[in-house]
């Protein structure tokens, strides 16, 4: 969802989006007393709020760059293995980051346009220390998204 303003051949705009995701990654960690842990990070949703700067190219095409803030809901889990008792710790939090990207949009007519874009989203590195039974277990995760999308837009006015 967004809004654009045109000044000559230049396009200025703002837009925001939200997507449900189911992306995950796992890593092994060492717990005191030689117990092996498995850490999993799962991204549940992704939202961005961005500015957009474009230039009209030929008759009906816009090429643009975009950038702004990004937010994600992340679930972090730790499983302790090599132990007769299964223990799992789950924490949920939101992470903030930034995004940049580029794309092109083509006017199809009658208020409709088609577009394709790429976004690079970076949430940095999150370092967490276990709590309770997992006290002393330190883990870190780097969360980066590469988003390729195509869309169909309708211009209301």
Backbone as numpy.savetxt, mean C-alpha at the origin, in Angstrom:
# Nx Ny Nz CAx CAy CAz Cx Cy Cz
-11.49 7.98 -6.36 -12.34 9.13 -6.36 -11.44 10.36 -6.36
-11.77 11.33 -7.16 -10.92 12.50 -7.22 -11.55 13.63 -8.00
-10.76 14.68 -8.16 -11.20 15.87 -8.86 -10.00 16.49 -9.57
-10.19 16.91 -10.82 -9.13 17.51 -11.61 -9.55 18.90 -12.07
-8.55 19.78 -12.25 -8.74 21.10 -12.82 -7.77 21.24 -13.98
-8.24 21.83 -15.08 -7.38 22.01 -16.24 -7.08 23.48 -16.44
-5.81 23.78 -16.69 -5.35 25.12 -16.99 -4.45 25.01 -18.21
-4.97 25.35 -19.37 -4.24 25.17 -20.61 -4.02 23.68 -20.87
-2.77 23.31 -21.08 -2.44 21.90 -21.31 -2.17 21.16 -20.00
-2.18 21.85 -18.87 -1.84 21.25 -17.57 -3.08 20.80 -16.81
-2.94 19.69 -16.11 -4.01 19.15 -15.28 -3.49 19.09 -13.84
-4.29 19.63 -12.90 -3.98 19.56 -11.47 -5.12 18.83 -10.80
-4.82 17.93 -9.89 -5.90 17.20 -9.25 -5.54 16.60 -7.92
-6.55 16.09 -7.25 -6.40 15.33 -6.01 -7.25 14.08 -6.15
-6.81 12.99 -5.52 -7.58 11.76 -5.56 -7.25 10.88 -4.37
-8.18 10.02 -4.05 -7.99 9.08 -2.96 -8.56 7.74 -3.35
-8.03 6.68 -2.76 -8.54 5.35 -3.05 -8.34 4.43 -1.85
-9.08 3.35 -1.83 -9.00 2.34 -0.78 -9.14 0.99 -1.46
-8.30 0.02 -1.06 -8.33 -1.32 -1.65 -8.22 -2.37 -0.56
-9.01 -3.43 -0.66 -8.84 -4.59 0.21 -7.68 -5.41 -0.36
-6.80 -5.89 0.50 -5.66 -6.70 0.06 -5.57 -7.95 0.93
-4.78 -8.89 0.47 -4.50 -10.09 1.26 -3.06 -10.51 0.97
-2.14 -9.61 1.25 -0.72 -9.82 0.97 -0.04 -10.25 2.26
0.86 -11.25 2.18 1.55 -11.68 3.41 2.97 -12.09 3.09
3.79 -12.06 4.13 5.18 -12.50 4.03 5.61 -13.12 5.35
6.50 -14.10 5.30 6.95 -14.81 6.50 8.48 -14.73 6.61
8.95 -14.84 7.85 10.39 -14.88 8.12 10.61 -15.68 9.41
11.79 -16.24 9.54 12.16 -16.98 10.73 12.93 -16.07 11.68
12.72 -16.28 12.98 13.43 -15.52 14.00 13.94 -16.45 15.08
14.96 -16.04 15.78 15.54 -16.86 16.85 15.08 -16.33 18.20
14.53 -17.21 19.02 14.05 -16.89 20.37 15.09 -17.43 21.35
15.24 -16.83 22.52 16.19 -17.38 23.49 15.96 -18.87 23.72
16.97 -19.55 24.12 16.97 -21.00 24.38 16.84 -21.81 23.10
17.29 -21.24 21.97 17.33 -21.93 20.68 15.95 -22.39 20.18
14.91 -21.67 20.53 13.58 -21.96 19.99 13.41 -21.14 18.72
12.89 -21.76 17.68 12.71 -21.10 16.40 11.30 -20.52 16.32
11.18 -19.27 15.85 9.89 -18.62 15.69 9.64 -18.33 14.22
8.38 -18.27 13.86 7.98 -17.85 12.53 7.18 -16.56 12.69
7.61 -15.51 11.98 6.92 -14.22 12.01 6.19 -14.05 10.67
4.95 -13.60 10.73 4.18 -13.36 9.52 3.58 -11.96 9.58
3.67 -11.22 8.48 3.05 -9.91 8.34 2.02 -10.01 7.23
0.79 -9.58 7.53 -0.29 -9.62 6.55 -0.89 -8.22 6.38
-0.93 -7.75 5.15 -1.54 -6.46 4.84 -3.00 -6.71 4.48
-3.93 -6.05 5.19 -5.37 -6.28 5.02 -6.05 -5.26 4.11
-5.64 -3.99 4.19 -6.16 -2.97 3.27 -5.11 -1.89 3.05
-5.29 -1.13 1.98 -4.37 -0.07 1.58 -5.20 1.13 1.14
-4.85 2.33 1.62 -5.53 3.56 1.23 -4.49 4.62 0.90
-4.79 5.46 -0.09 -3.88 6.56 -0.43 -4.68 7.85 -0.62
-4.02 8.98 -0.38 -4.52 10.32 -0.69 -3.39 11.01 -1.43
-3.65 11.42 -2.68 -2.56 11.88 -3.55 -2.91 13.14 -4.32
-1.88 13.88 -4.67 -2.00 14.96 -5.62 -1.64 14.42 -7.00
-2.09 15.11 -8.03 -1.83 14.64 -9.40 -1.48 15.83 -10.28
-0.42 15.71 -11.06 0.01 16.73 -12.01 0.14 16.07 -13.37
-0.64 16.57 -14.34 -0.63 15.96 -15.67 -0.47 16.96 -16.78
-0.24 16.43 -17.95 -0.07 17.25 -19.15 -0.84 16.57 -20.27
-1.64 17.34 -21.01 -2.40 16.77 -22.12 -1.45 16.50 -23.28
-1.52 15.28 -23.73 -0.62 14.84 -24.80 -1.49 14.42 -25.97
-1.29 14.98 -27.10 -2.15 14.83 -28.28 -3.52 15.37 -27.97
-4.55 14.75 -28.50 -5.89 15.31 -28.39 -6.64 14.87 -27.14
-6.63 13.58 -26.81 -7.47 13.06 -25.73 -6.69 12.32 -24.65
-5.38 12.47 -24.60 -4.57 11.70 -23.67 -3.91 12.61 -22.64
-3.89 12.16 -21.39 -3.19 12.85 -20.30 -2.12 11.90 -19.78
-0.90 12.39 -19.62 0.13 11.66 -18.89 0.35 12.42 -17.58
0.56 11.67 -16.48 0.61 12.35 -15.18 1.55 11.64 -14.22
1.93 12.41 -13.21 2.65 11.88 -12.05 1.76 12.13 -10.83
1.94 11.29 -9.81 1.09 11.40 -8.63 1.91 11.06 -7.40
1.51 11.58 -6.25 2.22 11.27 -5.02 1.47 11.79 -3.81
1.74 11.16 -2.65 1.08 11.59 -1.43 1.27 10.61 -0.30
0.29 10.54 0.58 0.35 9.69 1.76 -0.33 8.35 1.53
0.07 7.36 2.34 -0.52 6.02 2.25 -0.69 5.44 3.65
-1.73 4.61 3.81 -2.03 3.97 5.09 -2.43 2.53 4.83
-2.09 1.64 5.77 -2.42 0.22 5.63 -2.76 -0.38 6.99
-3.67 -1.34 6.99 -3.93 -2.14 8.18 -3.07 -3.39 8.06
-2.29 -3.67 9.13 -1.34 -4.79 9.10 -1.56 -5.67 10.32
-1.61 -6.98 10.09 -1.65 -7.97 11.17 -0.27 -8.60 11.26
0.29 -8.64 12.46 1.57 -9.30 12.70 1.35 -10.51 13.60
1.88 -11.66 13.22 1.73 -12.89 14.00 3.09 -13.50 14.27
3.23 -14.14 15.43 4.44 -14.87 15.78 4.04 -16.25 16.27
4.60 -17.29 15.66 4.38 -18.67 16.09 5.68 -19.21 16.65
5.61 -19.80 17.83 6.78 -20.45 18.43 6.70 -21.93 18.08
7.72 -22.40 17.38 7.75 -23.81 16.99 8.87 -24.50 17.75
9.05 -25.80 17.56 10.01 -26.63 18.31 9.63 -26.67 19.78
8.34 -26.63 20.06 7.85 -26.62 21.42 6.58 -27.47 21.44
6.38 -28.33 22.43 5.18 -29.16 22.44 3.89 -28.35 22.61
3.98 -27.13 23.14 2.80 -26.29 23.32 2.82 -25.21 22.23
1.77 -25.17 21.41 1.69 -24.17 20.34 1.29 -22.83 20.93
2.07 -21.78 20.65 1.80 -20.44 21.15 1.78 -19.49 19.96
0.76 -18.63 19.91 0.63 -17.67 18.82 0.28 -16.32 19.41
0.98 -15.28 18.97 0.69 -13.91 19.38 0.36 -13.11 18.13
-0.79 -12.41 18.12 -1.22 -11.62 16.97 -1.43 -10.18 17.42
-0.91 -9.24 16.63 -1.19 -7.83 16.90 -1.61 -7.15 15.60
-2.53 -6.23 15.70 -3.05 -5.50 14.55 -2.75 -4.02 14.75
-2.25 -3.38 13.70 -1.97 -1.96 13.78 -2.05 -1.35 12.38
-2.06 -0.02 12.34 -2.04 0.69 11.07 -0.67 1.29 10.87
-0.22 1.26 9.62 1.07 1.86 9.28 0.85 3.00 8.30
1.67 4.04 8.42 1.62 5.19 7.53 2.86 5.19 6.67
2.72 5.70 5.46 3.86 5.78 4.56 3.61 6.80 3.47
4.27 6.62 2.35 4.18 7.55 1.24 4.08 6.77 -0.07
3.64 7.44 -1.11 3.50 6.81 -2.42 3.85 7.79 -3.53
4.40 7.28 -4.62 4.63 8.04 -5.85 4.26 7.13 -7.02
3.92 7.74 -8.13 3.56 6.93 -9.29 3.38 7.76 -10.53
2.97 7.08 -11.61 2.75 7.73 -12.89 1.69 6.94 -13.65
1.07 7.61 -14.62 0.05 6.92 -15.40 -0.35 7.72 -16.61
-1.33 7.17 -17.34 -1.88 7.81 -18.52 -3.39 7.57 -18.53
-4.11 8.56 -19.05 -5.57 8.46 -19.14 -6.00 8.92 -20.52
-6.97 8.22 -21.11 -7.45 8.51 -22.45 -8.95 8.75 -22.42
-9.42 9.88 -22.98 -10.85 10.21 -23.02 -11.52 9.39 -24.12
-12.52 8.58 -23.72 -13.24 7.73 -24.67 -14.44 8.45 -25.29
-14.97 9.44 -24.58 -16.14 10.18 -25.06 -17.34 9.96 -24.16
-18.32 10.87 -24.25 -19.54 10.82 -23.46 -19.26 10.78 -21.96
-18.19 11.43 -21.50 -17.84 11.51 -20.09 -16.99 10.35 -19.58
-16.67 9.39 -20.42 -15.91 8.21 -20.00 -14.44 8.34 -20.38
-13.55 7.79 -19.53 -12.12 7.72 -19.84 -11.56 6.41 -19.28
-10.49 5.94 -19.89 -9.79 4.72 -19.43 -8.40 5.13 -19.00
-7.88 4.45 -17.96 -6.56 4.82 -17.47 -5.79 3.61 -16.98
-4.48 3.78 -16.94 -3.59 2.79 -16.35 -2.55 3.54 -15.54
-2.15 2.96 -14.39 -1.16 3.64 -13.56 -0.35 2.65 -12.76
0.80 3.13 -12.31 1.69 2.37 -11.43 1.92 3.22 -10.18
1.87 2.58 -9.00 2.17 3.25 -7.74 3.23 2.46 -6.99
4.21 3.17 -6.45 5.17 2.60 -5.52 4.78 3.11 -4.14
4.51 2.19 -3.20 4.07 2.55 -1.86 5.09 2.02 -0.86
5.57 2.88 0.03 6.61 2.50 1.00 6.16 2.84 2.41
6.12 1.82 3.28 5.75 2.00 4.68 6.96 1.90 5.60
8.15 1.81 5.05 9.36 1.76 5.87 9.51 0.44 6.60
10.37 0.43 7.62 10.65 -0.76 8.41 10.02 -0.61 9.78
9.29 -1.64 10.20 8.64 -1.66 11.51 9.37 -2.68 12.37
9.95 -2.22 13.47 10.64 -3.12 14.39 9.80 -3.27 15.63
9.49 -4.51 15.97 8.66 -4.79 17.14 9.36 -5.73 18.09
9.06 -5.58 19.36 9.58 -6.48 20.38 8.41 -7.26 20.95
8.58 -8.56 21.06 7.51 -9.41 21.58 7.13 -9.02 23.00
5.92 -9.40 23.39 5.45 -9.13 24.74 5.05 -10.44 25.39
4.79 -10.42 26.68 4.36 -11.62 27.39 5.38 -12.72 27.26
4.96 -13.88 26.78 5.85 -15.03 26.64 6.96 -14.76 25.62
6.69 -13.85 24.65 7.65 -13.58 23.60 8.57 -12.41 23.94
8.60 -11.95 25.19 9.47 -10.85 25.59 10.91 -11.20 25.23
11.61 -10.27 24.63 12.99 -10.51 24.23 13.12 -10.92 22.78
12.01 -11.27 22.12 12.03 -11.65 20.71 11.84 -10.39 19.88
12.84 -10.01 19.10 12.79 -8.79 18.30 12.63 -9.17 16.84
11.68 -8.52 16.17 11.48 -8.78 14.74 11.28 -7.45 14.03
11.59 -7.42 12.75 11.34 -6.23 11.96 10.80 -6.65 10.60
9.98 -5.79 10.02 9.43 -6.08 8.69 9.43 -4.79 7.87
9.77 -4.93 6.61 9.73 -3.82 5.67 8.56 -4.06 4.76
7.67 -3.07 4.65 6.46 -3.22 3.86 6.49 -2.25 2.68
6.51 -2.81 1.47 6.54 -2.05 0.22 5.52 -2.67 -0.72
4.76 -1.84 -1.43 3.79 -2.32 -2.42 4.15 -1.76 -3.79
3.96 -2.59 -4.81 4.03 -2.17 -6.21 2.64 -2.41 -6.78
1.92 -1.33 -7.06 0.52 -1.43 -7.48 0.41 -1.07 -8.96
-0.09 -2.01 -9.76 -0.40 -1.76 -11.16 -1.92 -1.84 -11.28
-2.53 -0.82 -11.85 -3.99 -0.85 -11.96 -4.46 -0.22 -13.26
-5.62 -0.67 -13.68 -6.31 -0.12 -14.84 -7.70 0.28 -14.35
-8.25 1.33 -14.94 -9.56 1.79 -14.48 -10.37 2.42 -15.58
-11.65 2.52 -15.31 -12.60 3.19 -16.18 -13.25 4.28 -15.36
-13.18 5.52 -15.80 -13.69 6.68 -15.05 -14.89 7.29 -15.76
-15.77 7.90 -14.96 -16.88 8.67 -15.52 -16.82 10.09 -14.97
-16.91 11.05 -15.84 -16.87 12.47 -15.45 -18.30 12.96 -15.29
-18.64 13.40 -14.04 -20.02 13.80 -13.75 -20.38 15.17 -14.29
-19.42 16.10 -14.40 -19.72 17.41 -14.97 -18.55 17.98 -15.70
